[in-house]
Amino acid sequence: MSTKVLAAGDHFVLPHLLVDEVKQATDGAVDVTEIKLPWPHTPFGQVAEVIEASGTEDELIEALQGVEVCVTQLAPLTERILEGCPDLKLMCISRGGPVNANLEAATKHGVAVCYAPGRNAVATAEHTLTLLLAAARGVGDTHVEMRNGTWRGDYYDYDNCGIEIEGATVGLLGYGAIGSRVAKVLKAMGAEVLVFDPYVKPELVEGIAESVSLDELLRRSRIVSLHARVTEETKGMIGAEQLAKMPRGSVLVNCARGALLDYDAVCDAIDSGQLSGAGFDVFPEEPVPAGSRLLTTPGIVMTPHIAGGSQEVAHKAARIVAGEVGRYLRGEPLAHCANPEVLEG
């Protein structure tokens, strides 16, 4: 009898992408059904005890009846879903971390949970560079003004001109799959690259960047870009005190997570001239509320959390989780399992 697989796609990682990759990875030896979750047309959010999920518990419980494997990007995996779907043995989540899964409950119920690190590293690195360049040269404000019919020659005034990457010192907070790619491009552009990452191996940085303390990075960097994961020690790691250490007229970019940064402090720093600009793809509250200072503070270029969104990412995501299904069915070790103890013995 064929293994039953649910492809719980959405409007980005389309269900048919998941289905096609799963069939290819398993030589078609599966019975795949599909559902389409509402993200991003409906923002993801908390579903029961898990975060950043799309769809409802009732919807998933119904779709997972008799299903052994689920491949998805955002479907929730909660205690209630696990209790209602006793045949489920493998949940493959095509994200950098399985935040939409209750890992403790999954382990208790004997369900292995896989994830897909690095699937959007290229897209996010490229988008970071897009915002970095745009913020450094004032592209956001000038674009809006031109769309509104305004041509301002005074942007060529010395005090209004932006800064170049070549010869600039750029500091990266984090040197993982994304930060390391950004560093290599900046190095090729002629920047001096500094890195603060307590966990990076020195040999990975050598020849590309200089590893320094956070304080030294802030004091020396005209441009700072955030690439850290959110942990208890990194939440709010950049606030008014840290921004004040940067050279006057610096630029700040965040395509990582909104929780890393005090955005009010950024607006204050731009108003005072301590920062000349900023580029953001992530925010403390998404969507950004109508009354936010971010919408009226000049010098900030923003995108709506799309750094990881490219057509290539959708294909990579589907391919990575499908590969885990193939390994599972062949009895091979899973590449990225968050609770491998489930498979022991």
Sequence and secondary structure as in RCSB ss.txt:
>XXXX:A:sequence
MSTKVLAAGDHFVLPHLLVDEVKQATDGAVDVTEIKLPWPHTPFGQVAEVIEASGTEDELIEALQGVEVCVTQLA
PLTERILEGCPDLKLMCISRGGPVNANLEAATKHGVAVCYAPGRNAVATAEHTLTLLLAAARGVGDTHVEMRNGT
WRGDYYDYDNCGIEIEGATVGLLGYGAIGSRVAKVLKAMGAEVLVFDPYVKPELVEGIAESVSLDELLRRSRIVS
LHARVTEETKGMIGAEQLAKMPRGSVLVNCARGALLDYDAVCDAIDSGQLSGAGFDVFPEEPVPAGSRLLTTPGI
VMTPHIAGGSQEVAHKAARIVAGEVGRYLRGEPLAHCANPEVLEG
>XXXX:A:secstr
  EEEEEEE SSS HHHHHHHHHHHTTT EEEEEEE  TTTS  EEETTEEEE S HHHHHHHTTT SEEEESS 
 B HHHHHH TT  EEEE SSS TTB HHHHHHTT EEE  TTTTHHHHHHHHHHHHHHHHTTHHHHHHHHHTT 
  GGGGSGGG    STT EEEEE  SHHHHHHHHHHHHTT EEEEE TT  HHHHTTT EE  HHHHHHH SEEE
E     TTTTT BSHHHHHHS TTEEEEE S GGGB HHHHHHHHHHTSEEEEEES  SSSS  TT GGGTSTTE
EE SS TT  HHHHHHHHHHHHHHHHHHHHT   SSBS GGGG  
